[in-house]
Amino acid sequence: MNVRLKLAVAALALVLAMPLQYSSSFPLGGNETVLPPGTELNEDALARPREVFRSEFVGGRKSYLVNLGDVAFNSPTILGGAARKAGVSCGTCHVNGASNPKLFIPGMSTRPGNFDTTGLTFSPKAFNSLLDSVRIPSLRGARHLAPYGHDGRFASLRDFIRNAIVNEFAGPEPAPAILDALVTYVQDIDFLRNPRLGPGGRLAPSYASEAELRGEALFFKPFRHQPTLSCATCHVPTGVFVDYLQHDVGSGGFFKTPTLLNANFNRPYFHDGRYDSYDQVVEHFDGLFDLGLAATDKQELVAYLTAVGDGERPYERDGVMLRMKEINDFASVLELAIPAGDAAIVSLVVRTVGTELRELAERFPDHRNNAVAGGQLERRAARMALKDLVMMFRNIELAVSAGRFDDAAAQLQKINERAFVEVPALLKKAEPWSLFNSEVHDAHYGALQQMFGSANRRPQ
């Protein structure tokens, strides 16, 4: 899922006549957001983490509950306070159920990729007067990783999610159906497949190098001063590389053992995100336990960790077809919600999809934007088609609220006819002049970066 803090239309309009500029990351600032100046949410990413669902692998399609949970996960309306006003959703931090290593909010983050869940900005009742930011975790494989929270304080995923909504982000008490859906969605997000691992979490010899195999032997080797311990004692290969316990590893308290699966894509490391690389992690444990590792030992351990932490196709290039598939998945919830007369679910879906469609429209710069050469007619047609879909979805909400369920169902049928064929064709035609094109993307965000200036640059 794309990051959910929307760029303000006013800010986009300011760059219509700007010349092309160099590309840079895009920290938000000024008056276009209720979040602090210098906030960065990785809005300019050209690739997104790939989301793998267990249900699609097993049965070929996601269930109603998984899609409803996906909608809620990416809707700011289930949160409250500043989060809702800023358009922040669960998917802002956990992009496509993974992490967001570039997220940085001044006063809430001590470095990119971490976030203080007890800060004042989002929930005064959670405020503990400390800046104790924690790493934004990936949710891949979460059904295997209880207990939840960095300190393992929540035995159930349901309690963990409810706490995040109500206490950390000041949201209203979620309806049981929404909470059920969120739990089902998160439980359905799978680890990326790693062909480098064989049975029991051991390296597959046909894929492993000699250095990686030597690193695996070191991983299982007892510590020289504590022979009952090894790296594998806590990161148990047969248990998705966790032992389901909390430990003090010299980082300021007891924290649960993180999985090593897909960890190549979960930077930064440790509960507070203090380390950027496996090299730093290995150095930490070598010093803490006086392992006496030689330089080659460290290199081989890093090679092993890199092999274990790998995964197939971790990222997908953002584009029209990816966005439209997501929107169609969201809209599929209406196929059951409309005949059930569930106005609350219909409203949640319509408003979330409407926001997605408006954001997608902004990926096609206005035809008056002189910074983009060509494609004026194509861009205009794409924007108009998406705006028409927004109105069609809105008509569904109005019809359901008036009890006209047959009209709502007929409108959904019209949307499906357009959204699966006609609209994607128009968007693909305009895609060369959209922000999905790297040259247009770089010019657009480079101009925004220049407009906001260096005052908003975050620390590296």
N, C-alpha and C positions, 0 to 999 in steps of 0.2 A: 504494500500500500504506500502511496506517496505521502510525504510529510504534509500535515494538515493545517499548518498555519498559513493562511492565504495571503498572498501579496495583495496589497491594497490597489484597487483600480486607479485611484488617484496617482499613486506612485508610478504605475505603469504608464499612465497618460503623459507624465512629465518627460518621458524619454522618447516620445514620438519623433521629435525632430533632432535628437541628439546624434552626433557622428559616431561611427564605430569605434569601440575602445577595446583595450585588452581585457581578457577574462580574469576573474578573480572570484573567490568565495563571496557570498552575499550576506553580510551581517545586517540585520534590520536595525533601523534607527529612526529618529525623528518622530513624527506624529502618526505614522501608519500602523502602529501596533500599541497595545496597552502594556506590552512587555518592555523591559529596560532597553535603552539604546545599546547597540552592540550585540544584541541577541542574534544567534545564528542557528538555523534549524535545518540546514542542508537543502534549502529549497532549489538550489541550482544543480542538483545532481542529475547527470545524464543516464545513470544506471541505478537500478534499485535492487535490493536483495531479493533473490528468488524465493518464493513462498511455496513450499511443498506440503500438500495435504494428504494425510493418511487415507481419508475416505476416497479421494480420487484414485489413489494407488490400488485400493482394495476393491472399490465398487464402481469406479469410473466417474463418479460425480459427487459433489458436496451435498449435504443434506440441507433442509430448510433451516435447521437450528444453526448449522455452521455459517451459512450465509447471513442469517440474522445477526449472529454474533459478530461477523465481519463488519456489518453495517454499524452496529453499536460501537465497536472498537474504533471505528473511524469517524464517529460523530461527536463533535464537541458538546452536543446537547445533553449527553449523559453526565457531563461534569458540571461544575459550577464556577461562580466567581470569575476571577481573571482568566482562567482557562477557557471558559465558554466565550467570554468577550473577545479573547484573542484568537479563537478558532482552533485551540489546541485540543487534540484528542489523544486517546491511547496510542494511536498510530503515529503521532508526532515523534514520540520517543522510540517506539518499537516499530520501525518502518517495515511493513510486510511481515510483522511478527519477529523480525530480527532486532538489531540494535541500531543506534544512530551515533556513530563515533564522532561526528562533527557538531552535535548539538552543544551549544554553549549559551547559558543565560546568566548574565552578570548578577552577582549576588546569590545565585543558586548553584553555579558550577565553579569548581576550582580549576578545571581544565576541560577541554573538549571531550565529550563522551561520558561525563558524570553529571549528577543532578541531586540536589538536596530535597528529599521528599518531605522534610519537616521544615521547609522554609516558609517565610511569611507571605511571599508573593501569591501563592495559589491557595493556601488554606491557613488562616490565622489560628484555627483551633489545633493545628498540627505543629505550630511553631514551638521550637524548643530552645531558641536563643543561641543556637550553635550553627556554624556552617559545616555540616558533616555530609558532604556530597558522596553519593555512592554511584558506582558504575551502572550504566544502563544495560541491563542484561538482554541477551537474546531469549526469545520464548520458544525457539525450536526445541522440540522434544520435551516440553515442559511436563507432559503427563508422566514422565519418568523421573522427575527431578524434585519431588517433595523432600523435605518441607520447603516452604516458599519464603521469600525475602532473603536478603544477604545473610542475616543472622538466623534464618530458619525459624522465625517465630510463628509462622502460620503452618499448621498441619495440612490444611485443605486449600486447594486452589480457589475455591469459591470464597472463602474468608479473605484470602489475599486480594482478590479482585475487588470485592466489596470495600475493603479498607482503602484501596487506592482511590476508588471513586468518591466515597463519602468523607474520608478523613484527610487524605493527601491532596485531593483536588476539589473539596468542598461541594461535591455533587449531591443531589437529592438521593434519598434511598431508592435504589433501582428496583423496578418491578421484578418479581421472581422470574418471569419469562425472559426478561432481558439478561438477568444474571445467569440463568441456565444457558442461554445462548452464548454469552461471553465465555463461560467455562467450556462449553462444547467446542467453540471456535479455537480457543487456545490449546485445548487438548488435541485438536486435530492437526496442529502445525507440527510437521515432522522434521527430524534431522535431514540434512542433505546426505544423500548416499555417498559413502566413501569406499570405493573399490580397493583402496590400499589396506583395508582392514579385513581380516578373515574371521573364522569362528573364535569365539571367546575374546574378541577384541585384540587378538594378536595380529602383527603385521603379516600380510600375505607375501610370502617369499618371492613370488613372481613379480610383485610390484615394488619390493623394498630394495634399497641400495645396501651395500655393506655398512656404510656409516649409520644408516637408520637401524639396521639390525643390531649393531653394537650399542647404539643408543637405547634400544629396547632392553638389552641385557643390563645396562646401567640403571634403567628405570625400575627393574626388579631387584637390583642388588641391595642387600641390607646396608644401612648406614653404618659407617665404621665405628661410631661411638654409641649407637643405639641399634643393635642388630635385630631387634624385633620390628624395626621400621624400614620402609623403603618408599619410594614414590608411589609404587603400586598399592601400598597399604591403604592409602586414602583414595587415590584415583584408580579404583578397581576396574580393570578392563572388562570383566564379565558383568559389571554393573553400570554400564554406560560411563565408566571412568569416574564414578563417585562412590562414596561409602555411606551417604545419607546422614552424615554427622557434621558437627561443628568443631572447629579446631582453632587454636591460637597459633598462628604462624608468624608472629612478630609483626603484625600489621595493625595492632591496636585493639584487639578483642577477639572474641570467638565468632567465626564466620563459617558458613557451610562450604563444603568442598564443591568447587565448580566443576562441571563436566569439561573434558578436553575435546569432546566431539564438536567438530565445526569451529573450534576455537580460533583458527586462523582468521576468522571473520568476526570475532567478538572483541577485538581490541577496543579500549585499553584493558589491562589485566589487573587483578586483585579487586577486592570489594570496593575500593575507592578509585580504581582506575589509575593507580600511581605509575604503572609500568606500561611502556609502549611495545615491548618486544619480549620474545621468549628468552633472549640473551639476558635481559635484566631479571627476569623471573628466576632463571637458573642461578645467576649470581646471588640473588637474595637467599635462596635455599642453601647454596653452597656455604655462604657465610653463616646463616642461622644454625645449621646443623654441623658445621665444620666437616663437610664431606671430603675435603681435600681433592677436589676435582682438578685434573690437569686441563690445559687449554683444549686439547683434542677431545677430552671427555665432555666438556661443555658443548663443543660444536656438535658432537654426536647426539647428545641429549636434545639439543635444539633441532637437529635433523629429525629425530624420532617424534618430538612434539609436533613438528610441522607436518609430518606424515599422518599422525593421528588426527590432527586438527583440520585436515583437508576436507573437501566436499565437491561434488560435481556441480558445475555451472552455478557458482554462488551468486552471480549477479545477472540481471537481464537489462538489456538496453531499453530505456523508457521509450514509449512510442504510442501511436494511435491505437493499434490493435490491443496492446496491453491495457490501456486505459478503458477501452470499450468493453473488453471482457470483464473487467472489474465492475463496471457500471451495470452490465447485463446480469452479473451474478447478484449484485445488490438488488436489482429490480425483480429478480426471480422470487424474492420473498413475497412480493405482492400477489403472486399467483395463489397463495394460500390465505394471505391476510385479507384480501378483498372479499372472497366469499364468506370468510369467518366474521366479517364486519368489524374487524379489529382496528378501530380508528387510530389508536395510539401507535400501533406498529406501522400502519400505512403512513402516518405523519412522519415518523422517524425515518422511514425509507425514502419518502418523497423529498424531505428536506436534505438528507444526506446525499442522495443522488443529484438533487438540484445544485448543491454546492460543488460536487464533483464535476458536473457538466459546465458550470460557470468557470471553474478553474481550468478545465480543459479548453474552453473557448479562449481564455487568456493566453494559452500556449500558441495561439495563432494571432500574431500582432495585427492590430487594426490596420485596415487598408490605407489609412492616412500616415502610417508610420514610415517616414522617409529613410529610416535606418535599415529597412529591409527592402532589398531591390527585387522587384518582380512579385508575381503571384497575388496581385491585389484582388482580382476577381475570385480566385480560389480561396484566399483567406477570408474574404467577406462571406462567401457561400458557406464555409465551414462554421464560422461564428454564428451565422443566422440559423443554420440547421441545429446547432447545439442549443441556442436560445429557444428555438421552437420546441425542442424536447423538454426543456425546463418548464415551459408553459403547459405542455401536455401532461407531465407528471403532476403539476399543480392542480390541473383539472381533476385528476384522480382523487387527490386529497379532498377537494371541494365536493365531489360527487359522494364519496364515502361519508363525509360529515353530514351530508343531507339525506343519507340513507338510500341513495341511488346506486346500489351495488352493481346492477346490470350495466349502467352507463360507465361506471368505473372499470368494469371488466372489459367492455368494448374499447375503451380508451387505451387500456393496457395492450390489447391486441394490436391496435394501430401503432403503438410505440414499438412493440416487438417487430412489426413489419418494417418499420423505418430503421430501428437501432441495429438490426442484424445485417442489413444490406445497404440501404440507401445512404445513411449517415456515414458509416465507415468508408464507403467509396468516396464521398466528398472530402472526408478528413485525410484519407490517403493521398488524394490529389493535391491537397494543400500542404502536406507534410514537409516538402522540400523548403518551404518558407516559414516553417514553424520553429518553436523553441526546442523541438526534438532534433533539429538540424544543428550540428555542433557549431558551425560558423555563425548562424543566426543567434544561437544560444549565447556564444561568447560575446558577441557584439551587444546583446541586450543586457546581460548581467554585468558586463564591463562598464556599460554606461551607467547602470544603477550604482555600481560601486563608486564610480567617480562622483556621482551626484551626492551620495551620502558621505563621501570623504573618509579620510584616514582616522577621524575621531572615533569611529565605531569599530575599529579593528580589534578583534579579540586577541588575547595572548596565545602564543603558540606552545 
